[in-house]
């Protein structure tokens, strides 16, 4: 029993990430799924899409009421825009900016949703969306796990700097403004994956497979750490967030296991050099560095009040 407890504690943030990601997916699926009875047969309907029942221009499902699986759905919509208990709106900041720049309709719910999301991640969680919410993290983590098993190296031919994602972010917004459509949203493998899982659409499989193979064979954490503009937007939003990883130099043995495991190793510049907090906003708050550190040199903290008082 002690061994099991020790294992779970050692990997506590990994389990927390998976529970969070899968729970959010399940809540979205349940919130967007309903049941409809036609000719005594019960059918599952995703996102109120009843087009599959159409036959020769007639659709018997139009006049039949649908029953939601949950009496009061907790999450409805998708990662671009959703509602909690059909009341609290949540809007993806990048999608919101694309809608705004493309001339799309900006509703009060969209505005309130983006304020709430920016408040959550800007004040507290930083770039935590990438580690605890984004479904693509499941795919890229699997690719990275296989890379470690087969000891695969990055391709020497394709080199992409981490700052490339900010350029892609800017280009996405410019294209949305010029051409009047949601440039990144229309090709985002994150959106493809999420909608495939939630609404049962299979069109995103090729995009997801491409990301998996890219991260597996070409570049370690290539998509999330170098390309994804959504992660870049949360890095900017969470620049002043309160949740940080703290490094204690006195406990550090300079084994650098934390740097090896970190999906954004450039954020750990102070490791083995000085005590302090990891202030780089590209940290995704995944907790991997804390899990692998056997020296208790790393931990999460919210506002180091003691250090502030000393100053």
PASEBA-1860 file (N, C-alpha, C; in nm, 3 decimals):
! residues 311
1> XXXXXXXX> 0.082/-0.122/0.000/0.000/0.000/0.000/0.085/0.126/0.000 ~ 0.194/0.123/0.080/0.283/0.240/0.086/0.346/0.268/-0.050 ~ 0.378/0.159/-0.122/0.438/0.175/-0.255/0.339/0.242/-0.351 ~ 0.213/0.200/-0.344/0.109/0.257/-0.431/0.088/0.404/-0.398 ~ 0.078/0.435/-0.269/0.059/0.575/-0.227/0.178/0.660/-0.269 ~ 0.297/0.604/-0.252/0.419/0.676/-0.291/0.421/0.703/-0.441 ~ 0.377/0.604/-0.521/0.374/0.620/-0.667/0.276/0.729/-0.708 ~ 0.157/0.727/-0.650/0.057/0.828/-0.683/0.104/0.967/-0.641
9> XXXXXXXX> 0.168/0.976/-0.526/0.218/1.106/-0.481/0.329/1.157/-0.572 ~ 0.416/1.066/-0.612/0.527/1.103/-0.701/0.476/1.157/-0.833 ~ 0.365/1.102/-0.882/0.310/1.142/-1.011/0.177/1.218/-0.994 ~ 0.163/1.287/-0.884/0.036/1.353/-0.849/-0.008/1.454/-0.952 ~ 0.084/1.529/-1.009/0.044/1.630/-1.107/0.006/1.568/-1.240 ~ 0.071/1.457/-1.274/0.033/1.383/-1.395/-0.110/1.334/-1.383 ~ -0.144/1.273/-1.269/-0.280/1.224/-1.249/-0.379/1.340/-1.245 ~ -0.339/1.449/-1.186/-0.427/1.566/-1.180/-0.455/1.620/-1.320
17> XXXXXXXX> -0.351/1.624/-1.403/-0.369/1.671/-1.541/-0.464/1.581/-1.618 ~ -0.444/1.451/-1.605/-0.527/1.357/-1.681/-0.672/1.360/-1.631 ~ -0.690/1.368/-1.501/-0.826/1.376/-1.446/-0.894/1.502/-1.496 ~ -0.822/1.614/-1.496/-0.878/1.741/-1.542/-0.915/1.735/-1.689 ~ -0.821/1.689/-1.772/-0.845/1.684/-1.917/-0.961/1.592/-1.953 ~ -0.959/1.472/-1.896/-1.063/1.375/-1.929/-1.199/1.415/-1.872 ~ -1.199/1.475/-1.753/-1.326/1.519/-1.694/-1.390/1.628/-1.778 ~ -1.308/1.721/-1.825/-1.360/1.829/-1.910/-1.415/1.773/-2.039
25> XXXXXXXX> -1.344/1.678/-2.100/-1.393/1.615/-2.223/-1.525/1.543/-2.200 ~ -1.533/1.468/-2.091/-1.656/1.393/-2.060/-1.772/1.489/-2.037 ~ -1.748/1.597/-1.965/-1.855/1.695/-1.938/-1.901/1.760/-2.068 ~ -1.809/1.789/-2.158/-1.846/1.845/-2.288/-1.930/1.745/-2.368 ~ -1.887/1.619/-2.368/-1.960/1.515/-2.442/-2.102/1.501/-2.388 ~ -2.114/1.492/-2.256/-2.246/1.477/-2.195/-2.332/1.602/-2.217 ~ -2.270/1.718/-2.211/-2.345/1.843/-2.228/-2.394/1.866/-2.369 ~ -2.325/1.804/-2.467/-2.362/1.824/-2.607/-2.434/1.702/-2.667
33> XXXXXXXX> -2.469/1.608/-2.582/-2.534/1.485/-2.630/-2.677/1.476/-2.577 ~ -2.766/1.438/-2.664/-2.905/1.417/-2.623/-2.959/1.290/-2.688 ~ -3.075/1.247/-2.639/-3.139/1.125/-2.691/-3.271/1.160/-2.755 ~ -3.303/1.091/-2.863/-3.429/1.114/-2.932/-3.489/0.978/-2.970 ~ -3.621/0.968/-2.953/-3.690/0.841/-2.980/-3.772/0.854/-3.108 ~ -3.738/0.770/-3.207/-3.809/0.769/-3.335/-3.854/0.626/-3.363 ~ -3.984/0.609/-3.378/-4.042/0.476/-3.404/-3.994/0.374/-3.302 ~ -4.002/0.414/-3.176/-3.967/0.329/-3.061/-3.817/0.297/-3.051
41> XXXXXXXX> -3.737/0.357/-3.138/-3.592/0.338/-3.132/-3.524/0.462/-3.076 ~ -3.433/0.442/-2.982/-3.363/0.554/-2.920/-3.232/0.580/-2.996 ~ -3.212/0.708/-3.034/-3.094/0.747/-3.109/-3.016/0.854/-3.031 ~ -2.886/0.853/-3.049/-2.800/0.955/-2.987/-2.782/1.069/-3.084 ~ -2.795/1.192/-3.034/-2.781/1.312/-3.116/-2.671/1.398/-3.057 ~ -2.575/1.439/-3.140/-2.467/1.526/-3.096/-2.495/1.669/-3.141 ~ -2.488/1.762/-3.045/-2.502/1.905/-3.074/-2.630/1.936/-3.152 ~ -2.739/1.864/-3.121/-2.869/1.886/-3.185/-2.867/1.863/-3.336
49> XXXXXXXX> -2.769/1.789/-3.385/-2.759/1.763/-3.528/-2.847/1.644/-3.565 ~ -2.959/1.674/-3.631/-3.055/1.569/-3.667/-3.057/1.544/-3.818 ~ -2.953/1.589/-3.888/-2.951/1.574/-4.034/-2.947/1.428/-4.077 ~ -2.894/1.339/-3.992/-2.884/1.198/-4.031/-3.020/1.129/-4.042 ~ -3.124/1.193/-3.987/-3.258/1.134/-3.994/-3.335/1.178/-4.118 ~ -3.274/1.266/-4.195/-3.343/1.319/-4.313/-3.355/1.210/-4.421 ~ -3.474/1.203/-4.478/-3.500/1.102/-4.580/-3.592/1.161/-4.686 ~ -3.539/1.177/-4.807/-3.616/1.234/-4.919/-3.677/1.369/-4.882
57> XXXXXXXX> -3.596/1.453/-4.822/-3.641/1.589/-4.791/-3.725/1.600/-4.666 ~ -3.755/1.490/-4.602/-3.834/1.493/-4.480/-3.749/1.447/-4.362 ~ -3.773/1.511/-4.249/-3.697/1.475/-4.130/-3.793/1.454/-4.014 ~ -3.817/1.330/-3.976/-3.914/1.303/-3.869/-3.867/1.350/-3.731 ~ -3.738/1.383/-3.719/-3.684/1.422/-3.589/-3.712/1.568/-3.554 ~ -3.758/1.646/-3.654/-3.777/1.790/-3.631/-3.879/1.816/-3.522 ~ -3.988/1.745/-3.523/-4.098/1.773/-3.430/-4.089/1.691/-3.301 ~ -3.983/1.611/-3.287/-3.972/1.524/-3.169/-3.879/1.588/-3.066
65> XXXXXXXX> -3.924/1.601/-2.944/-3.837/1.661/-2.841/-3.719/1.570/-2.808 ~ -3.608/1.634/-2.775/-3.487/1.560/-2.740/-3.465/1.567/-2.589 ~ -3.414/1.459/-2.535/-3.387/1.451/-2.391/-3.236/1.458/-2.367 ~ -3.194/1.552/-2.286/-3.051/1.561/-2.254/-3.013/1.448/-2.159 ~ -2.889/1.402/-2.171/-2.841/1.293/-2.086/-2.833/1.340/-1.941 ~ -2.784/1.462/-1.921/-2.780/1.520/-1.787/-2.900/1.613/-1.768 ~ -2.966/1.608/-1.654/-3.080/1.698/-1.630/-3.039/1.845/-1.643 ~ -2.919/1.876/-1.594/-2.866/2.012/-1.603/-2.722/2.003/-1.651
73> XXXXXXXX> -2.702/2.010/-1.783/-2.566/1.997/-1.839/-2.469/2.097/-1.776 ~ -2.351/2.048/-1.740/-2.252/2.133/-1.675/-2.175/2.215/-1.778 ~ -2.131/2.150/-1.887/-2.056/2.220/-1.991/-2.120/2.196/-2.127 ~ -2.145/2.303/-2.199/-2.200/2.294/-2.334/-2.117/2.379/-2.428 ~ -2.104/2.335/-2.553/-2.027/2.412/-2.651/-1.897/2.344/-2.684 ~ -1.793/2.423/-2.701/-1.660/2.370/-2.731/-1.555/2.462/-2.671 ~ -1.428/2.437/-2.701/-1.322/2.516/-2.639/-1.319/2.660/-2.687 ~ -1.379/2.688/-2.801/-1.384/2.826/-2.851/-1.486/2.908/-2.774
81> XXXXXXXX> -1.602/2.849/-2.748/-1.705/2.916/-2.668/-1.790/2.810/-2.600 ~ -1.807/2.825/-2.472/-1.888/2.729/-2.396/-1.961/2.800/-2.284 ~ -2.049/2.726/-2.220/-2.122/2.779/-2.104/-2.124/2.677/-1.993 ~ -2.107/2.725/-1.871/-2.118/2.641/-1.753/-2.259/2.655/-1.697 ~ -2.329/2.542/-1.683/-2.468/2.541/-1.636/-2.556/2.634/-1.719 ~ -2.522/2.644/-1.847/-2.599/2.728/-1.940/-2.610/2.873/-1.894 ~ -2.514/2.916/-1.812/-2.521/3.050/-1.755/-2.390/3.126/-1.768 ~ -2.281/3.065/-1.723/-2.151/3.134/-1.719/-2.078/3.110/-1.851
89> XXXXXXXX> -2.054/3.216/-1.930/-1.987/3.199/-2.059/-1.836/3.193/-2.044 ~ -1.773/3.115/-2.131/-1.628/3.106/-2.138/-1.587/3.119/-2.284 ~ -1.502/3.217/-2.314/-1.461/3.240/-2.453/-1.310/3.228/-2.466 ~ -1.266/3.156/-2.568/-1.123/3.146/-2.597/-1.073/3.283/-2.644 ~ -0.972/3.341/-2.578/-0.924/3.475/-2.613/-0.875/3.485/-2.758 ~ -0.808/3.381/-2.808/-0.759/3.386/-2.946/-0.875/3.382/-3.044 ~ -0.973/3.296/-3.020/-1.091/3.291/-3.106/-1.165/3.425/-3.102 ~ -1.175/3.484/-2.983/-1.242/3.613/-2.968/-1.173/3.720/-3.052
97> XXXXXXXX> -1.039/3.725/-3.046/-0.965/3.825/-3.123/-0.983/3.804/-3.273 ~ -0.989/3.678/-3.317/-1.010/3.650/-3.459/-1.149/3.694/-3.503 ~ -1.248/3.668/-3.418/-1.386/3.711/-3.449/-1.391/3.863/-3.459 ~ -1.328/3.930/-3.363/-1.327/4.076/-3.360/-1.262/4.134/-3.484 ~ -1.143/4.083/-3.518/-1.068/4.137/-3.631/-1.129/4.100/-3.766 ~ -1.201/3.987/-3.771/-1.262/3.945/-3.898/-1.397/4.012/-3.923 ~ -1.442/4.090/-3.826/-1.570/4.160/-3.842/-1.690/4.078/-3.803 ~ -1.669/3.972/-3.728/-1.779/3.888/-3.684/-1.861/3.955/-3.575
105> XXXXXXXX> -1.975/3.895/-3.545/-2.065/3.951/-3.444/-2.007/3.929/-3.304 ~ -1.996/4.035/-3.228/-1.946/4.027/-3.091/-2.064/4.045/-2.996 ~ -2.098/3.937/-2.927/-2.211/3.940/-2.835/-2.162/3.968/-2.693 ~ -2.258/4.000/-2.607/-2.225/4.025/-2.467/-2.167/3.899/-2.402 ~ -2.220/3.782/-2.437/-2.168/3.657/-2.383/-2.022/3.635/-2.421 ~ -1.988/3.668/-2.545/-1.849/3.655/-2.590/-1.757/3.744/-2.508 ~ -1.800/3.867/-2.487/-1.718/3.963/-2.411/-1.703/3.918/-2.267 ~ -1.814/3.880/-2.204/-1.807/3.833/-2.066/-1.722/3.707/-2.056
113> XXXXXXXX> -1.736/3.619/-2.155/-1.660/3.494/-2.155/-1.510/3.516/-2.162 ~ -1.467/3.609/-2.246/-1.324/3.634/-2.259/-1.270/3.706/-2.136 ~ -1.352/3.789/-2.073/-1.309/3.855/-1.948/-1.289/3.751/-1.838 ~ -1.381/3.656/-1.828/-1.371/3.551/-1.725/-1.247/3.465/-1.748 ~ -1.226/3.422/-1.873/-1.111/3.335/-1.904/-0.980/3.410/-1.881 ~ -0.972/3.534/-1.926/-0.850/3.613/-1.905/-0.826/3.637/-1.756 ~ -0.935/3.650/-1.681/-0.922/3.668/-1.537/-0.865/3.543/-1.470 ~ -0.917/3.426/-1.509/-0.873/3.300/-1.449/-0.725/3.274/-1.478
121> XXXXXXXX> -0.689/3.285/-1.606/-0.551/3.252/-1.644/-0.455/3.369/-1.625 ~ -0.506/3.489/-1.642/-0.420/3.606/-1.624/-0.383/3.631/-1.480 ~ -0.476/3.607/-1.389/-0.452/3.633/-1.248/-0.389/3.514/-1.178 ~ -0.430/3.394/-1.213/-0.388/3.279/-1.133/-0.312/3.171/-1.211 ~ -0.374/3.112/-1.313/-0.320/2.988/-1.371/-0.215/3.007/-1.478 ~ -0.197/3.128/-1.528/-0.098/3.148/-1.633/-0.129/3.064/-1.756 ~ -0.029/2.990/-1.802/-0.047/2.907/-1.921/-0.096/2.767/-1.886 ~ -0.161/2.753/-1.771/-0.208/2.624/-1.725/-0.308/2.558/-1.817
129> XXXXXXXX> -0.372/2.635/-1.905/-0.466/2.578/-2.003/-0.400/2.466/-2.081 ~ -0.275/2.488/-2.121/-0.205/2.391/-2.207/-0.184/2.257/-2.137 ~ -0.167/2.258/-2.004/-0.138/2.136/-1.931/-0.262/2.067/-1.876 ~ -0.365/2.145/-1.841/-0.477/2.088/-1.768/-0.609/2.087/-1.846 ~ -0.616/2.154/-1.959/-0.741/2.162/-2.035/-0.726/2.111/-2.178 ~ -0.625/2.156/-2.247/-0.611/2.129/-2.390/-0.602/1.979/-2.419 ~ -0.688/1.925/-2.503/-0.685/1.782/-2.534/-0.563/1.742/-2.617 ~ -0.503/1.839/-2.688/-0.385/1.806/-2.768/-0.268/1.765/-2.680
137> XXXXXXXX> -0.269/1.807/-2.554/-0.164/1.768/-2.461/-0.157/1.617/-2.444 ~ -0.273/1.550/-2.454/-0.276/1.404/-2.445/-0.199/1.342/-2.560 ~ -0.213/1.400/-2.679/-0.148/1.347/-2.799/0.002/1.373/-2.795 ~ 0.041/1.496/-2.764/0.183/1.531/-2.764/0.258/1.464/-2.649 ~ 0.191/1.443/-2.535/0.254/1.371/-2.425/0.281/1.226/-2.463 ~ 0.186/1.166/-2.536/0.206/1.029/-2.583/0.326/1.022/-2.678 ~ 0.335/1.118/-2.769/0.447/1.122/-2.863/0.579/1.137/-2.788 ~ 0.580/1.223/-2.687/0.703/1.245/-2.611/0.740/1.122/-2.529
145> XXXXXXXX> 0.638/1.052/-2.477/0.662/0.928/-2.402/0.728/0.823/-2.492 ~ 0.679/0.810/-2.614/0.737/0.715/-2.709/0.878/0.757/-2.752 ~ 0.899/0.888/-2.761/1.034/0.937/-2.793/1.136/0.892/-2.688 ~ 1.095/0.899/-2.561/1.185/0.859/-2.454/1.212/0.708/-2.458 ~ 1.108/0.630/-2.488/1.124/0.484/-2.492/1.219/0.443/-2.606 ~ 1.198/0.501/-2.725/1.279/0.463/-2.841/1.402/0.552/-2.859 ~ 1.421/0.646/-2.764/1.539/0.735/-2.765/1.556/0.808/-2.898 ~ 1.445/0.868/-2.943/1.446/0.940/-3.069/1.502/1.081/-3.049
153> XXXXXXXX> 1.572/1.130/-3.148/1.631/1.263/-3.144/1.557/1.357/-3.239 ~ 1.573/1.488/-3.215/1.514/1.586/-3.305/1.577/1.578/-3.443 ~ 1.498/1.612/-3.544/1.549/1.615/-3.681/1.651/1.727/-3.696 ~ 1.768/1.700/-3.754/1.867/1.806/-3.773/1.833/1.900/-3.889 ~ 1.732/1.863/-3.966/1.697/1.941/-4.085/1.596/2.050/-4.052 ~ 1.491/2.013/-3.979/1.385/2.109/-3.946/1.413/2.169/-3.809 ~ 1.440/2.297/-3.806/1.468/2.368/-3.681/1.369/2.485/-3.668 ~ 1.290/2.482/-3.563/1.192/2.588/-3.538/1.216/2.644/-3.399
161> XXXXXXXX> 1.233/2.773/-3.389/1.256/2.837/-3.260/1.125/2.847/-3.182 ~ 1.132/2.843/-3.047/1.010/2.856/-2.966/0.933/2.985/-2.992 ~ 1.003/3.092/-3.029/0.935/3.219/-3.053/0.855/3.220/-3.183 ~ 0.866/3.114/-3.263/0.791/3.107/-3.388/0.641/3.112/-3.363 ~ 0.596/3.062/-3.249/0.452/3.060/-3.219/0.395/3.201/-3.208 ~ 0.476/3.296/-3.163/0.428/3.434/-3.153/0.412/3.495/-3.292 ~ 0.502/3.458/-3.383/0.489/3.502/-3.522/0.364/3.444/-3.585 ~ 0.338/3.314/-3.558/0.217/3.250/-3.611/0.093/3.315/-3.551
169> XXXXXXXX> 0.099/3.354/-3.425/-0.013/3.425/-3.360/-0.042/3.555/-3.432 ~ 0.062/3.633/-3.459/0.045/3.762/-3.527/-0.010/3.742/-3.668 ~ 0.046/3.644/-3.739/0.001/3.616/-3.876/-0.146/3.574/-3.877 ~ -0.186/3.492/-3.779/-0.326/3.447/-3.771/-0.421/3.565/-3.754 ~ -0.383/3.660/-3.670/-0.467/3.776/-3.646/-0.472/3.868/-3.769 ~ -0.357/3.883/-3.835/-0.353/3.967/-3.955/-0.439/3.906/-4.066 ~ -0.426/3.775/-4.087/-0.506/3.708/-4.190/-0.655/3.715/-4.159 ~ -0.689/3.705/-4.030/-0.830/3.716/-3.992/-0.884/3.854/-4.027
177> XXXXXXXX> -0.801/3.956/-4.006/-0.842/4.094/-4.035/-0.855/4.118/-4.186 ~ -0.759/4.067/-4.264/-0.756/4.093/-4.407/-0.867/4.017/-4.482 ~ -0.881/3.889/-4.449/-0.971/3.803/-4.527/-1.107/3.781/-4.462 ~ -1.125/3.829/-4.340/-1.257/3.823/-4.278/-1.302/3.685/-4.234 ~ -1.207/3.598/-4.197/-1.245/3.467/-4.144/-1.148/3.432/-4.031 ~ -1.185/3.331/-3.952/-1.103/3.293/-3.837/-0.987/3.206/-3.886 ~ -0.875/3.270/-3.914/-0.764/3.205/-3.983/-0.711/3.083/-3.909 ~ -0.675/3.098/-3.782/-0.621/2.984/-3.708/-0.731/2.884/-3.672
185> XXXXXXXX> -0.845/2.934/-3.634/-0.954/2.845/-3.591/-0.994/2.750/-3.703 ~ -0.982/2.793/-3.828/-1.025/2.710/-3.940/-0.930/2.594/-3.968 ~ -0.807/2.602/-3.918/-0.711/2.495/-3.943/-0.654/2.436/-3.813 ~ -0.700/2.485/-3.700/-0.643/2.445/-3.571/-0.664/2.296/-3.544 ~ -0.557/2.220/-3.527/-0.574/2.078/-3.493/-0.634/2.059/-3.355 ~ -0.621/2.159/-3.268/-0.682/2.151/-3.135/-0.833/2.151/-3.148 ~ -0.884/2.244/-3.228/-1.028/2.251/-3.252/-1.078/2.125/-3.322 ~ -0.999/2.077/-3.419/-1.037/1.955/-3.490/-1.048/1.837/-3.395
193> XXXXXXXX> -0.947/1.822/-3.308/-0.948/1.712/-3.213/-1.064/1.723/-3.116 ~ -1.085/1.842/-3.062/-1.191/1.861/-2.963/-1.328/1.836/-3.023 ~ -1.352/1.889/-3.142/-1.483/1.869/-3.205/-1.503/1.723/-3.246 ~ -1.394/1.656/-3.284/-1.405/1.514/-3.318/-1.445/1.432/-3.197 ~ -1.388/1.465/-3.082/-1.418/1.393/-2.959/-1.558/1.425/-2.906 ~ -1.597/1.553/-2.920/-1.724/1.597/-2.862/-1.842/1.567/-2.954 ~ -1.826/1.598/-3.083/-1.939/1.589/-3.175/-1.934/1.466/-3.266 ~ -1.830/1.383/-3.249/-1.823/1.261/-3.327/-1.784/1.283/-3.472
201> XXXXXXXX> -1.714/1.392/-3.501/-1.670/1.419/-3.638/-1.531/1.360/-3.658 ~ -1.508/1.293/-3.769/-1.380/1.228/-3.791/-1.283/1.306/-3.876 ~ -1.318/1.426/-3.919/-1.236/1.502/-4.013/-1.105/1.549/-3.952 ~ -1.097/1.554/-3.818/-0.976/1.605/-3.755/-0.869/1.501/-3.735 ~ -0.896/1.377/-3.773/-0.801/1.268/-3.748/-0.668/1.291/-3.817 ~ -0.671/1.341/-3.940/-0.547/1.360/-4.016/-0.461/1.470/-3.954 ~ -0.524/1.578/-3.909/-0.450/1.686/-3.845/-0.386/1.641/-3.715 ~ -0.461/1.565/-3.636/-0.410/1.513/-3.509/-0.296/1.415/-3.534
209> XXXXXXXX> -0.311/1.329/-3.635/-0.205/1.233/-3.668/-0.079/1.306/-3.712 ~ -0.096/1.414/-3.787/0.019/1.491/-3.833/0.095/1.552/-3.715 ~ 0.023/1.604/-3.617/0.087/1.660/-3.498/0.159/1.552/-3.420 ~ 0.095/1.437/-3.405/0.155/1.325/-3.333/0.287/1.283/-3.398 ~ 0.286/1.266/-3.530/0.405/1.223/-3.602/0.513/1.331/-3.600 ~ 0.470/1.457/-3.606/0.566/1.568/-3.602/0.639/1.569/-3.467 ~ 0.563/1.555/-3.359/0.624/1.555/-3.225/0.705/1.428/-3.201 ~ 0.664/1.318/-3.260/0.733/1.190/-3.240/0.863/1.183/-3.319
217> XXXXXXXX> 0.858/1.222/-3.445/0.971/1.197/-3.536/1.055/1.319/-3.568 ~ 0.997/1.437/-3.557/1.068/1.557/-3.603/1.123/1.642/-3.488 ~ 1.035/1.677/-3.392/1.077/1.771/-3.289/1.006/1.745/-3.157 ~ 1.080/1.737/-3.050/1.024/1.715/-2.916/0.937/1.833/-2.877 ~ 0.812/1.804/-2.841/0.715/1.908/-2.808/0.711/2.017/-2.916 ~ 0.720/1.972/-3.040/0.728/2.066/-3.152/0.606/2.153/-3.169 ~ 0.488/2.093/-3.161/0.366/2.171/-3.184/0.339/2.268/-3.069 ~ 0.328/2.214/-2.947/0.293/2.298/-2.832/0.403/2.398/-2.797
225> XXXXXXXX> 0.528/2.355/-2.812/0.639/2.439/-2.768/0.695/2.532/-2.872 ~ 0.654/2.517/-3.000/0.714/2.598/-3.105/0.615/2.657/-3.205 ~ 0.499/2.596/-3.220/0.408/2.635/-3.327/0.276/2.694/-3.279 ~ 0.217/2.637/-3.176/0.078/2.668/-3.139/0.059/2.814/-3.094 ~ -0.020/2.892/-3.167/-0.046/3.031/-3.126/-0.139/3.043/-3.007 ~ -0.216/2.937/-2.980/-0.305/2.940/-2.864/-0.221/2.941/-2.736 ~ -0.117/2.857/-2.734/-0.026/2.858/-2.620/0.044/2.991/-2.607 ~ 0.079/3.053/-2.722/0.144/3.184/-2.720/0.051/3.289/-2.659
233> XXXXXXXX> -0.078/3.281/-2.692/-0.173/3.380/-2.639/-0.187/3.366/-2.488 ~ -0.188/3.241/-2.438/-0.198/3.221/-2.293/-0.069/3.261/-2.222 ~ 0.044/3.251/-2.291/0.170/3.300/-2.234/0.164/3.450/-2.211 ~ 0.107/3.521/-2.307/0.094/3.667/-2.295/-0.008/3.705/-2.188 ~ -0.119/3.632/-2.186/-0.225/3.660/-2.088/-0.175/3.636/-1.945 ~ -0.098/3.527/-1.927/-0.055/3.487/-1.793/0.079/3.541/-1.749 ~ 0.124/3.646/-1.812/0.258/3.700/-1.781/0.272/3.740/-1.635 ~ 0.164/3.786/-1.573/0.169/3.832/-1.434/0.089/3.742/-1.340
241> XXXXXXXX> 0.065/3.618/-1.382/-0.017/3.527/-1.299/0.053/3.496/-1.167 ~ -0.026/3.462/-1.067/0.025/3.443/-0.932/0.086/3.305/-0.907 ~ 0.039/3.204/-0.976/0.089/3.068/-0.954/0.226/3.052/-1.020 ~ 0.326/3.019/-0.940/0.463/3.006/-0.990/0.527/2.879/-0.937 ~ 0.634/2.838/-1.001/0.720/2.733/-0.949/0.838/2.802/-0.882 ~ 0.867/2.759/-0.760/0.977/2.821/-0.684/1.096/2.726/-0.677 ~ 1.217/2.781/-0.694/1.340/2.703/-0.691/1.423/2.739/-0.568 ~ 1.464/2.635/-0.494/1.548/2.654/-0.377/1.688/2.602/-0.409
249> XXXXXXXX> 1.783/2.694/-0.429/1.918/2.656/-0.468/1.988/2.572/-0.361 ~ 1.956/2.597/-0.235/2.022/2.524/-0.126/1.993/2.374/-0.131 ~ 1.876/2.336/-0.184/1.840/2.195/-0.193/1.883/2.131/-0.325 ~ 1.914/2.214/-0.423/1.941/2.165/-0.560/2.078/2.097/-0.568 ~ 2.079/1.976/-0.627/2.204/1.903/-0.649/2.251/1.913/-0.794 ~ 2.182/1.995/-0.872/2.219/2.020/-1.012/2.217/1.893/-1.098 ~ 2.122/1.807/-1.070/2.108/1.686/-1.152/2.044/1.716/-1.288 ~ 1.969/1.828/-1.294/1.905/1.877/-1.416/1.799/1.783/-1.472
257> XXXXXXXX> 1.745/1.696/-1.386/1.634/1.611/-1.429/1.513/1.697/-1.467 ~ 1.494/1.807/-1.397/1.381/1.896/-1.425/1.391/1.956/-1.565 ~ 1.512/1.993/-1.606/1.531/2.051/-1.738/1.508/1.947/-1.847 ~ 1.548/1.823/-1.818/1.531/1.716/-1.919/1.384/1.682/-1.941 ~ 1.304/1.689/-1.835/1.163/1.651/-1.847/1.074/1.765/-1.890 ~ 1.117/1.888/-1.871/1.032/2.006/-1.896/1.000/2.022/-2.044 ~ 0.872/2.040/-2.081/0.835/2.065/-2.220/0.877/2.203/-2.270 ~ 0.910/2.292/-2.176/0.957/2.427/-2.210/1.087/2.453/-2.132
265> XXXXXXXX> 1.195/2.381/-2.163/1.316/2.389/-2.081/1.378/2.528/-2.072 ~ 1.349/2.614/-2.167/1.406/2.748/-2.163/1.357/2.830/-2.045 ~ 1.247/2.787/-1.981/1.194/2.864/-1.867/1.273/2.838/-1.739 ~ 1.355/2.732/-1.738/1.425/2.691/-1.615/1.567/2.744/-1.610 ~ 1.586/2.865/-1.652/1.720/2.924/-1.658/1.788/2.941/-1.525 ~ 1.712/2.950/-1.416/1.774/2.975/-1.285/1.813/2.846/-1.213 ~ 1.778/2.731/-1.269/1.806/2.604/-1.202/1.957/2.586/-1.181 ~ 1.994/2.559/-1.057/2.135/2.537/-1.023/2.217/2.664/-1.015
273> XXXXXXXX> 2.151/2.781/-1.032/2.224/2.908/-1.031/2.184/2.998/-0.915 ~ 2.054/3.007/-0.890/2.007/3.093/-0.782/1.867/3.052/-0.740 ~ 1.831/3.088/-0.619/1.695/3.064/-0.571/1.602/3.170/-0.629 ~ 1.474/3.136/-0.643/1.378/3.232/-0.694/1.262/3.162/-0.761 ~ 1.178/3.238/-0.825/1.060/3.184/-0.893/1.084/3.177/-1.043 ~ 1.017/3.081/-1.106/1.020/3.068/-1.252/0.919/3.169/-1.307 ~ 0.969/3.282/-1.354/0.882/3.391/-1.395/0.851/3.392/-1.545 ~ 0.916/3.305/-1.620/0.889/3.299/-1.763/0.746/3.251/-1.786
281> XXXXXXXX> 0.668/3.330/-1.856/0.525/3.299/-1.873/0.500/3.182/-1.967 ~ 0.605/3.127/-2.029/0.588/3.010/-2.115/0.581/2.880/-2.034 ~ 0.604/2.888/-1.903/0.585/2.773/-1.814/0.438/2.734/-1.816 ~ 0.409/2.604/-1.840/0.269/2.561/-1.852/0.212/2.509/-1.719 ~ 0.290/2.522/-1.612/0.243/2.485/-1.477/0.204/2.337/-1.468 ~ 0.275/2.253/-1.542/0.238/2.110/-1.546/0.285/2.034/-1.424 ~ 0.389/2.083/-1.357/0.439/2.017/-1.237/0.536/1.904/-1.263 ~ 0.575/1.881/-1.389/0.668/1.772/-1.418/0.801/1.791/-1.344
289> XXXXXXXX> 0.851/1.914/-1.344/0.980/1.942/-1.280/0.975/1.911/-1.131 ~ 0.862/1.939/-1.068/0.847/1.913/-0.924/0.844/1.763/-0.898 ~ 0.779/1.688/-0.987/0.768/1.543/-0.970/0.903/1.473/-0.980 ~ 0.988/1.516/-1.073/1.115/1.446/-1.093/1.224/1.492/-0.997 ~ 1.201/1.602/-0.927/1.303/1.654/-0.836/1.300/1.574/-0.705 ~ 1.407/1.502/-0.679/1.417/1.422/-0.556/1.484/1.500/-0.443 ~ 1.513/1.628/-0.468/1.584/1.710/-0.369/1.495/1.813/-0.302 ~ 1.365/1.810/-0.334/1.271/1.910/-0.281/1.319/2.052/-0.309
297> XXXXXXXX> 1.376/2.068/-0.429/1.427/2.200/-0.467/1.324/2.282/-0.545 ~ 1.212/2.218/-0.581/1.109/2.285/-0.660/0.972/2.262/-0.598 ~ 0.889/2.365/-0.600/0.753/2.353/-0.550/0.668/2.464/-0.609 ~ 0.537/2.443/-0.609/0.444/2.549/-0.648/0.425/2.646/-0.532 ~ 0.404/2.771/-0.566/0.366/2.866/-0.462/0.285/2.979/-0.526 ~ 0.207/3.045/-0.443/0.126/3.159/-0.487/0.173/3.282/-0.411 ~ 0.240/3.372/-0.477/0.292/3.494/-0.415/0.385/3.463/-0.298 ~ 0.511/3.481/-0.320/0.607/3.456/-0.213/0.607/3.574/-0.117
305> XXXXXXX> 0.511/3.573/-0.024/0.491/3.686/0.065/0.609/3.703/0.160 ~ 0.672/3.594/0.200/0.783/3.606/0.294/0.899/3.683/0.232 ~ 0.929/3.653/0.107/1.038/3.725/0.041/1.003/3.873/0.025 ~ 0.874/3.899/-0.002/0.834/4.040/-0.019/0.846/4.116/0.112 ~ 0.814/4.050/0.222/0.824/4.116/0.351/0.969/4.147/0.387 ~ 1.061/4.054/0.350/1.201/4.077/0.377/1.256/4.196/0.300 ~ 1.204/4.208/0.178/1.249/4.322/0.096/1.195/4.453/0.152
END
